[in-house]
Amino acid sequence: MSVVIKEVRTKSELKKFIWFGINMYKECPYAAPPLMMDDLMNLSKGKNPALDFCDTAYFLAYRGKEIVGRIAGIIHPVANETWNHKNARFGWIDFIDDTEVSDALFDAVENWARSKGMDHLHGPLGFTDLDNEGALIEGYDKASTLATIYNYPYYIQHYERRGFVKEIDWNEYLITVPEVFPERFFRIAEIVKQKYKLKPVKLKSKKEVVKRYAKKIFDLLNDSYKDLFGYTKLNDDQIYFYIKLYFSFFRLDTVVLVVDEQDNLVALGVGMPSFTKALQKAKGHLFPFGWWYMLQALKKNDLIDLYLMSVHPDYQNKGVNAIVFAEMMPNAAKNGYKFAETNPELESNTKMASQWDSFEYVNHKKRRAYIKKL
């Protein structure tokens, strides 16, 4: 039976689009499927402010009445202007291991991109760097995280068969949390604090973090990430959207904020207990029990995910990251964390990679953005 492509037009069809991706991995021991409500918010116009200026198209592949694949097409005009290119993105892509299906999906999004005047297609990418991005190319037997894509190995064969080539890679590191934190880090941290008149914030409540520092966190990311691959500055509407989306679950003892004498944020480390096992149990549903699994992950965990690490450009290469580590790592050990997993780090971001040299670590996963000339 031939494959038929249908563009998503209704909320009901969008839910089918999301559930297909979740259900593809419901029995996979390594994937961390998202919550349906989070993807629905992210992909819905009127909810995600990126859709106020991004052009999108979502496609479902059917064989008879059965959905066998999905793909999203995204055109980000701000990114194209910032980086001086005419690229369309593909994301939220999943399909059964069938070239007829993947060909039909890519034909649909490539034709759509050409009709919009684009000359390249790259991905998998989202609307911003805070969305999941990069196809997994190594580490298929390692657990994924809330912030990353898991895909079956056969996806890569389908991408390359279609003529996609490497654009850039990201590395992910698993770090052993030291039971006794190296004394030299404390010494360096104290020297840097005194020299530049910096201090870690003593956070008293989650409400304080959101009200006093959430906007500053994203402003710092805009400043420190602006020169990294594909990064596009978040506007205020996007910032408040991500505050609402991501600041629901966190622990004070996994957040480190470093400020100057004027309370300007100059560095941060934001970690959260791993939600992978909780998401696997939730299977896309926050209710009736998904919220309980997430809450339990917050309370008892031996793995911390390092979601964000950032230092303001004016303070980079000055040892400020030692302050972040001197605060975060001893707390992690005290609270029972044995390992820390990094977010994907660009292979070109050698400054970030070098900071793990002081710890026991392994580069256990790698992911890739692909690109193709249309």
N, C-alpha and C positions, 0 to 999 in steps of 0.2 A: 504494500500500500504506500502510495507516494506521500511525501511530507508537504504539509500546507502551512504557510506562515500567516499568522494573524497579528495585526498591531493591537496592542492593549488600548482600549478606549474607555472602559468603565472601571469603577472602583472594584466591582466583583472580579473583573478580569485581572486587575492589578493584584488582588489577593491571591488569585491562582498563580500569577507570576512569582510572587514571593514564596508561596507554599511549595512550589515545585523545587526551588532551590533548597529549602529547608528539608524537604522529604528525601532529596537525593542523598542526604548524608545522615539520616536518622539512625542508621545501623552502623555507621562508621565510628570506630573507637578513637579516631584522631581529630575529627572535625569538631568545631564549636559553632553549631548553627545559631544564627541570630534570633532574637525575639521578633515575632511577626510584627508586633506593634511598632518596633523601632524601624524596621525596613519600610513599613507602610508610611510612617512619618517622613522618612528620608526621601522617599520616591514620589511623594504627593505634592502637587502644586497647591500653594496656599498654606502648606505646612513647612516645607523646606525653602528658605528664602533664596537658595541657589537657583531654584526653578523660576524665579522671577526674571532672571536674565539668561539662563542656560536654555538651549534648545534640546529637547529630548524626544526619544521614540523608544518604546518598549515592545519587543516582539516575542511571541510564543510560537513554538513549532509543534504542530499536531500531526499525528499519524492516526487517522480515523478520529475517534473521540479522545484519544490519549495524548496528553502533553508529553513531549519527549525532549524539549529544550527551551531555553530562553536566552535573551540577550538584550541589553540596554545600549542605546546609542546616545551620546552626550556631545554637544558642542558648547564649549566654554569660551565665550567671546573675550572675557577679561584675560584668561590664560593665553589665548591666541595673540592678543594685543601685547601682553607683557613679554611673551617669548618670541614674538614676531614669526608666527607660523600659522598655518591653516589646517589644524588637526581636529579630527573628530575622535572621541574616545569610545571604547566599548567597555562595559562592565556588567556586573550581575549576570555573568555568563555561566550556564550549566547545560549539559547535554549528555545524552546516552552515548555510548561508544559506537557511533554510526556516522560515517562520513557524509551520507546523504543529509543527515540532520544538521551537522555542523556547517556543511556547505550552504544549506538553505538559510541558516541563521546569519552567517557572514555575508551572503549575497544580499540579504535584506538590509543589514546595517551599512554595508559598503555602498549600495545603491542610494540609500537615504543620505549618506554623507556626501556623495558626489552631487546629489541634487541640491545640496546646501552650499556647494562651492568649495568643499574641503578637498585637500590633495593628499592627506595621510590619515590613516587610522591607527590609533595606538591604545594599548591597555594590557591587562584589565586595570582600569582606573575608575575612580568615583568622581564626585563633584569637587572635592577638595582632598588635600593630603590627610585629612582626618577620617576619610572614608577608607575602607579596606581596598588595598591595591597590590598589584603584583601577583603573577601566577607562581605557585609553588613549583620549584624545579628540583629541589633537594630537601630531604627530611620528611618523606611521606609517612614514615613510621613514628613521627614525633607529634605530640598533641599540639593542635592549633590554639590560638587565643581569640578572645572576643574581638580584637582589633585587626585580625589578619584573615586572609582567604585560605581556605583549604580546597584543593582540587585534586582529583584523581590523576595519576601519572599520564593517562592516555590523552588528556587535554593538550599536552605539549606537542604530541605528534600531530594533532589536528591543527594547531596554530602554525607549526612549521610547514606542514603540507600546504597550507593556504598562502605561504610566502611571507609570513611574519618572521622578522629577525630581531635579535636583541637590541633594545634601546638602552636599558640600564638594569643593573641588579641591586638587590638589597640583601644584606646579611642579617641573621638573627643569632644572638648569643645566649647561651645558658650559663649563668654565673653562679658559682657556689658561694653562698653567703658565709663569710668567715665567722667562726664562733668567737674568735678574739680579733677585733678590728686592729689593723696595724697602727702602732703608736705614731708613726711618722705622719699619717694622715691627720691626726689630731694636731700635731705640731704645725704642719703646713696650713691647716685651716685657721689656727689661731694667728699665725703670721699674716695671712691674707686678710682676715677680718680687721686686724689692727691697722694694716697698711692702707687699706681702702675704705676703712670705717664702715664695714658691712656687718650685718648680723642676721642670723636665722630668726624668722618670726615664730614666736610662741603662740601657736594656734589654740584657741580655747573652744571653738565650736565650728560645726560645719556651716552654720549660718554666717559666721564671720568670714569664712573662706569665700563663700559665694558673694556676699554683699561687698566685702572690702577688696578682694583680690581676683575674683573670677575674670573680670574684664581686663585687668592688668596682665593676667596669665596669657590671654590671647593676644594682647598688644605686644607682649614680649616675643611670642611665637612669630608674629608678623615681622618683627625686627630681626630676629636671629635666624629665621629660616628663609628669608627673602631670596637668597642667592642659591638655594638648593634646587635640584632638578624639579622643574614643573611647578614650583610653589607659587601660589597666587594669594595675594593679601586678602584676608577675610574682612568683609565689611561689618558694620555694627549689627545688622540684622542677623547675619550668619553667626557672629560671635554669641549673641543671645540664644540663638537656636541650639548651638552646641553646648552652651551652659545648661540649658534645659535637658538636653539629650544625655549628657555625660556626667553631670554632677549629682545624679540621683544616688549612686552607690559609690562611696569611697570611705576610707578610714583616715582620721587625722594623723595617725602615726605612720602613714605611708606617703604623706605629702610634706615636702620641704620647700619653703619659700625663703629666699635671701633678698634682703632689701638694703638700701643705702640710708643715710641719715634723714633723707626727705621721704622715706617710705616708698621710694621707687623700686619696683621689682627688677632685680638684675640677674637672678638665676632661679631655677626651679628644678625640682625632681618630683614627678607625680607618678606614684605607683598604686596599684590596687591588687588585692588578693585575686588569684586566678579564678575566673568564672567558667573555665572550660567544662569541668564536670557538672556544674550547675546547669549550664546551657544544654549539655547533652541530655540531662534528665528532664529539663523543661520541654524539649522538643518543639521550640517555637512559641510556647504558650507561657504568658506571665501568670495566668490564672487557670485552674485554682491553686496549683502548687508551685509554679515557677518562681514566684516571689519568695517562697520559703526556701527553695534551693539556693537562690541568690543570697538571701540573708545568711544562710548557714555558711556559704563560701566566705562571706565577710568575717564571720566569727572564728572559723577554724580552717586553717590552710597552711601548707608548708611551701607554697610557691607564690611569689609576688611578681606581677607583670609590671615592668617599667614602661609606662605609656609615654611619658614626656620627660625629656632632659633638655634643658636649654640654658644658655648663658648669653646675656646681651653682648652684641658685637664689641662694645667699648670695654668689656671685661674678659673677653676670650683670651686664652693663653696666659692668664695671670694667676692660675691656680684656684679660681673661684669654685670649680667643680669639687675641690677637696672639701669645701664647707658642706656641700650637698651630701657627699658620701659620708662624711663624719657624723652627720645627723641621721641619715636614712639607714645605713647598714647596721650600726649597733642596735637601733630600734627593731630592725627586721630580725636580727638574731635573737633579741630578747623576747620577741613575740612568736618565736617558733618557726620562722621562715628558714628553710634550708637552701632554697634556690631562688634566683631572680632571672626572669626572662626579659630580654630587651624587645622593644618594638623593632620593626624592620629599620635597618640603618643603611643608607646609600653606600655602595661600595666606594664611592668617591669621597665620602665624608670621613677622611682619615683621622681628623681631630676627635671625632666621637669614638671611633674604633680603638684608638690608642689608649683611651682612659681605662679600658678593661685589662690592660697589661699588668696592672697591679693585683689582679684577682685570678683565681683559678676559674677558667672558663673554656667553653667549647663553642665553635661556630657550627651549630647543629641544623640550621635551615637556611635556605636561600630561595629568593623569589625574583621574578623578572617581569619588566614591562617590555612588551613587544611592539614593533611598529612595522607598517606596511605602506608603501606608496600606492595610491589609488589610480 
